[in-house]
Amino acid sequence: MTDEPMQQKKPAPFALVGVGAANVDVHGQSRKAVVLRDSNPGYLHTSAGGVTRNVLENAARQGVSTALLSAVGDDVYGEKILKDSAAAGIDVSHVCIRRGAASSCYIAVLDETGDMLLGMSDMRIIEALPPSYLAEKGALLRGATAVVCDGCLPAALLERLVCEEAKGAPVFIDPVSTAYARHMAPLAGRFYGIKPNRLELEILSGMPAERDADVERAAERLLRRGTRCLAVSLGARGCYYADAEGRRMFRALRPVETMVNATGAGDAFLAGWIHGFIAGLPLEAQLDYALASGILATLCQSTIHPGMSDALVQRTILEYRVS
């Protein structure tokens, strides 16, 4: 397997640079209650995905200048990832194209309510990214206002990212799953911002996070390790935020009455949070922007709301704000 020659170019400044998964998502939602080990009538949908790529697309649609650092194969899926990402406003000129390799793919099976029943991924092409790739992109990373990545990256690449190539830039991460949280846990204190759910927070902190008081204590442990801020997603209850400056708060907008697809909510939330951070919004406004972005993702079948924009997020904040 060889890499396609990459065009040498002077790095352009981007507000947000993403390093991590870029794949094709295949979502299947059952029309009725799922019957395991059997064929279930449902609705199937294919789109460009990957946590980091999804975060970038949400942010790009909201008006943030973004660039993707990832790898795709020279196959149909790779072509779709690059084409759809560029159409959404993401700069894909720095993506590594690997000859003969299969592009990443993610399959999600949703129940009749739109909640995820099972997910499965093939991220081998991301796992094979050489450290030299990040070294070549060091100036791009350090010149960004913020960097976002996900737990799908190998631990060695995550360490190189936060300790060397992006050193000095605020790096945000989505652990993605408990399995990926385990392998990034030793590096948790190196990240500027982390967006875990309760289960991922338990893994990262080594503490229970079932009750609100548990969440607060677990977040404190990560802050003591060096993490600058955390936004813990709590589903319909919104999020819990804590940072090294001593700010602590639970924050929520009004819950969605009818959820269509929950799989993209976390990606949209992280994009909205980073967007608010880049824009220098007050903390409460950052979290409301993140929560509204997540709400929009649950209102459509696609992982990313096709109408995602700054204006739509602002309207959603007003519509779902708790009076």
WOHU-V868710 format. One record per residue. N is the residue number from 1. RES is the residue in three letters. SS is DSSP state (helix for helix, strand for strand, loop for the rest). PHI is phi in radians with two decimals (NA if undefined). OMEGA is omega in whole degrees, 0 to 359 (999 if undefined). Layout:
n;res;ss;phi;omega
N;RES;SS;PHI;OMEGA
N;RES;SS;PHI;OMEGA
This chain:
n;res;ss;phi;omega
1;MET;loop;NA;179
2;THR;loop;-2.13;180
3;ASP;strand;-1.64;175
4;GLU;loop;-1.19;179
5;PRO;loop;-0.93;181
6;MET;loop;-1.70;180
7;GLN;loop;-1.17;178
8;GLN;loop;-1.40;181
9;LYS;loop;-2.58;177
10;LYS;loop;-1.24;182
11;PRO;loop;-1.00;177
12;ALA;loop;-1.66;179
13;PRO;loop;-1.28;177
14;PHE;loop;-2.21;177
15;ALA;loop;-1.17;183
16;LEU;strand;-2.38;175
17;VAL;strand;-2.01;181
18;GLY;strand;-1.93;178
19;VAL;strand;-2.18;179
20;GLY;loop;2.70;191
21;ALA;loop;-1.17;170
22;ALA;loop;-2.45;186
23;ASN;strand;-2.54;173
24;VAL;strand;-1.71;178
25;ASP;strand;-1.72;172
26;VAL;strand;-2.06;181
27;HIS;strand;-1.92;175
28;GLY;strand;-2.21;178
29;GLN;strand;-1.98;180
30;SER;strand;-1.24;177
31;ARG;loop;-1.36;180
32;LYS;loop;-2.29;177
33;ALA;loop;-0.95;185
34;VAL;loop;-1.22;173
35;VAL;loop;-1.86;184
36;LEU;loop;-1.18;179
37;ARG;loop;1.04;178
38;ASP;loop;-2.62;176
39;SER;loop;-1.39;183
40;ASN;loop;-2.07;174
41;PRO;loop;-1.07;182
42;GLY;strand;-2.85;179
43;TYR;strand;-2.07;182
44;LEU;strand;-1.99;182
45;HIS;strand;-2.53;180
46;THR;strand;-2.09;180
47;SER;strand;-2.71;173
48;ALA;strand;-1.18;183
49;GLY;strand;-2.60;188
50;GLY;loop;1.75;187
51;VAL;helix;-0.96;182
52;THR;helix;-1.09;179
53;ARG;helix;-1.09;179
54;ASN;helix;-1.12;177
55;VAL;helix;-1.04;180
56;LEU;helix;-1.11;181
57;GLU;helix;-1.14;177
58;ASN;helix;-1.00;181
59;ALA;helix;-1.14;180
60;ALA;helix;-1.10;179
61;ARG;helix;-1.16;177
62;GLN;loop;-1.50;175
63;GLY;loop;1.85;180
64;VAL;loop;-1.57;176
65;SER;loop;-1.32;188
66;THR;strand;-2.32;174
67;ALA;strand;-2.43;183
68;LEU;strand;-1.90;170
69;LEU;strand;-1.99;183
70;SER;loop;-2.87;178
71;ALA;strand;-2.39;174
72;VAL;strand;-2.35;175
73;GLY;strand;-1.53;177
74;ASP;loop;-1.55;182
75;ASP;loop;-2.17;182
76;VAL;helix;-1.08;180
77;TYR;helix;-1.12;179
78;GLY;helix;-1.08;178
79;GLU;helix;-1.08;180
80;LYS;helix;-1.16;180
81;ILE;helix;-1.02;182
82;LEU;helix;-1.17;182
83;LYS;helix;-1.13;183
84;ASP;helix;-1.20;179
85;SER;helix;-1.16;179
86;ALA;helix;-1.11;180
87;ALA;helix;-1.12;180
88;ALA;loop;-1.47;177
89;GLY;loop;1.86;179
90;ILE;strand;-1.53;174
91;ASP;strand;-1.34;183
92;VAL;loop;-1.95;184
93;SER;loop;-1.20;181
94;HIS;loop;-1.75;180
95;VAL;loop;-1.25;179
96;CYS;strand;-1.46;178
97;ILE;strand;-1.82;185
98;ARG;strand;-1.83;182
99;ARG;loop;-1.20;177
100;GLY;loop;1.35;181
101;ALA;loop;-1.70;176
102;ALA;loop;-1.54;177
103;SER;loop;-1.17;180
104;SER;strand;-1.11;179
105;CYS;strand;-2.48;179
106;TYR;strand;-2.32;179
107;ILE;strand;-2.05;177
108;ALA;strand;-2.16;175
109;VAL;strand;-1.91;182
110;LEU;strand;-1.85;176
111;ASP;loop;-1.41;185
112;GLU;loop;-1.17;179
113;THR;loop;-1.58;182
114;GLY;loop;1.70;178
115;ASP;loop;-1.50;185
116;MET;strand;-1.33;177
117;LEU;strand;-1.70;182
118;LEU;strand;-2.73;174
119;GLY;strand;-2.26;177
120;MET;strand;-2.56;184
121;SER;strand;-2.32;172
122;ASP;strand;-2.18;186
123;MET;loop;-1.98;186
124;ARG;helix;-1.05;182
125;ILE;helix;-1.18;177
126;ILE;helix;-1.26;181
127;GLU;helix;-1.13;182
128;ALA;loop;-1.64;179
129;LEU;loop;-1.06;181
130;PRO;loop;-1.35;177
131;PRO;helix;-0.98;181
132;SER;helix;-1.10;179
133;TYR;helix;-1.10;178
134;LEU;helix;-1.16;180
135;ALA;helix;-1.06;179
136;GLU;helix;-1.15;185
137;LYS;loop;-1.84;184
138;GLY;helix;-1.01;181
139;ALA;helix;-1.13;178
140;LEU;helix;-1.11;181
141;LEU;helix;-1.16;183
142;ARG;helix;-1.23;179
143;GLY;loop;-1.51;182
144;ALA;loop;-1.41;174
145;THR;loop;-1.20;176
146;ALA;strand;-2.65;177
147;VAL;strand;-2.17;177
148;VAL;strand;-2.19;178
149;CYS;strand;-2.55;180
150;ASP;strand;-2.41;185
151;GLY;loop;-1.21;179
152;CYS;loop;-1.22;179
153;LEU;loop;-1.19;175
154;PRO;loop;-1.01;183
155;ALA;helix;-1.00;181
156;ALA;helix;-1.12;178
157;LEU;helix;-1.27;176
158;LEU;helix;-1.05;180
159;GLU;helix;-1.13;179
160;ARG;helix;-1.12;180
161;LEU;helix;-1.08;186
162;VAL;helix;-1.42;184
163;CYS;helix;-1.67;184
164;GLU;helix;-2.26;193
165;GLU;helix;-1.18;180
166;ALA;loop;-1.89;182
167;LYS;loop;-1.03;182
168;GLY;loop;1.74;177
169;ALA;loop;-1.70;177
170;PRO;strand;-1.21;182
171;VAL;strand;-1.88;178
172;PHE;strand;-1.80;179
173;ILE;strand;-2.45;169
174;ASP;strand;-1.85;181
175;PRO;loop;-1.08;176
176;VAL;loop;1.40;183
177;SER;loop;-2.74;178
178;THR;helix;-1.15;179
179;ALA;helix;-1.11;179
180;TYR;helix;-1.25;178
181;ALA;helix;-1.06;180
182;ARG;helix;-1.10;184
183;HIS;helix;-1.42;176
184;MET;helix;-1.69;184
185;ALA;helix;-0.94;180
186;PRO;helix;-1.08;182
187;LEU;helix;-1.77;188
188;ALA;helix;-0.93;182
189;GLY;helix;-1.23;181
190;ARG;helix;-1.52;185
191;PHE;loop;-1.56;177
192;TYR;loop;-1.21;182
193;GLY;strand;-2.38;178
194;ILE;strand;-2.24;177
195;LYS;loop;-2.07;178
196;PRO;loop;-1.69;164
197;ASN;strand;-1.63;184
198;ARG;helix;-1.03;183
199;LEU;helix;-1.13;178
200;GLU;helix;-1.17;178
201;LEU;helix;-1.09;178
202;GLU;helix;-1.06;180
203;ILE;helix;-1.16;184
204;LEU;helix;-1.16;184
205;SER;helix;-1.65;186
206;GLY;loop;1.26;182
207;MET;loop;-2.33;176
208;PRO;loop;-1.18;180
209;ALA;loop;-2.47;183
210;GLU;loop;-1.35;181
211;ARG;loop;-1.73;181
212;ASP;helix;-1.01;180
213;ALA;helix;-1.10;177
214;ASP;helix;-1.14;179
215;VAL;helix;-1.03;180
216;GLU;helix;-1.09;180
217;ARG;helix;-1.19;179
218;ALA;helix;-1.13;177
219;ALA;helix;-1.11;179
220;GLU;helix;-1.04;180
221;ARG;helix;-1.08;179
222;LEU;helix;-1.17;177
223;LEU;helix;-1.11;179
224;ARG;helix;-1.17;179
225;ARG;helix;-1.39;177
226;GLY;loop;2.21;176
227;THR;loop;-1.06;184
228;ARG;loop;-1.46;180
229;CYS;strand;-2.77;178
230;LEU;strand;-2.37;170
231;ALA;strand;-2.22;185
232;VAL;strand;-1.57;181
233;SER;strand;-1.33;184
234;LEU;loop;-2.14;179
235;GLY;helix;1.16;182
236;ALA;helix;-1.12;180
237;ARG;helix;-1.49;177
238;GLY;loop;1.61;183
239;CYS;strand;-2.66;171
240;TYR;strand;-2.07;181
241;TYR;strand;-2.06;175
242;ALA;strand;-2.59;178
243;ASP;strand;-2.48;184
244;ALA;loop;-1.21;178
245;GLU;loop;-1.48;177
246;GLY;loop;1.64;179
247;ARG;loop;-1.43;181
248;ARG;strand;-2.42;176
249;MET;strand;-2.90;164
250;PHE;strand;-1.62;183
251;ARG;strand;-2.43;180
252;ALA;loop;-2.67;166
253;LEU;loop;-1.87;181
254;ARG;loop;-1.11;182
255;PRO;loop;-1.11;176
256;VAL;loop;-1.30;181
257;GLU;loop;-1.32;181
258;THR;loop;-2.20;180
259;MET;loop;-1.54;180
260;VAL;loop;-1.63;184
261;ASN;loop;-2.70;185
262;ALA;loop;-1.60;191
263;THR;loop;-1.17;183
264;GLY;loop;-1.72;186
265;ALA;helix;-1.12;181
266;GLY;helix;-1.14;178
267;ASP;helix;-1.10;180
268;ALA;helix;-1.17;178
269;PHE;helix;-1.02;181
270;LEU;helix;-1.11;178
271;ALA;helix;-1.07;180
272;GLY;helix;-1.13;178
273;TRP;helix;-1.09;181
274;ILE;helix;-1.15;177
275;HIS;helix;-1.01;179
276;GLY;helix;-1.09;177
277;PHE;helix;-1.10;180
278;ILE;helix;-1.08;181
279;ALA;helix;-1.32;180
280;GLY;loop;1.26;180
281;LEU;loop;-1.21;172
282;PRO;loop;-1.01;186
283;LEU;helix;-0.94;181
284;GLU;helix;-1.03;179
285;ALA;helix;-1.21;176
286;GLN;helix;-1.03;183
287;LEU;helix;-1.21;176
288;ASP;helix;-1.09;179
289;TYR;helix;-1.13;179
290;ALA;helix;-1.14;181
291;LEU;helix;-1.12;179
292;ALA;helix;-1.15;177
293;SER;helix;-1.09;178
294;GLY;helix;-1.12;178
295;ILE;helix;-1.03;181
296;LEU;helix;-1.02;181
297;ALA;helix;-1.13;182
298;THR;helix;-1.45;187
299;LEU;loop;-1.63;180
300;CYS;loop;-2.43;182
301;GLN;loop;-1.22;181
302;SER;loop;-1.24;177
303;THR;loop;-1.07;179
304;ILE;loop;-2.00;180
305;HIS;loop;-1.07;183
306;PRO;loop;-1.10;179
307;GLY;loop;-1.76;182
308;MET;loop;-0.93;179
309;SER;loop;-2.83;178
310;ASP;helix;-1.06;181
311;ALA;helix;-1.10;181
312;LEU;helix;-1.18;177
313;VAL;helix;-1.09;180
314;GLN;helix;-1.08;178
315;ARG;helix;-1.17;180
316;THR;helix;-1.19;176
317;ILE;helix;-1.03;181
318;LEU;helix;-1.13;183
319;GLU;helix;-1.21;187
320;TYR;helix;-1.84;180
321;ARG;loop;-1.12;179
322;VAL;loop;-1.38;184
323;SER;loop;-1.38;999
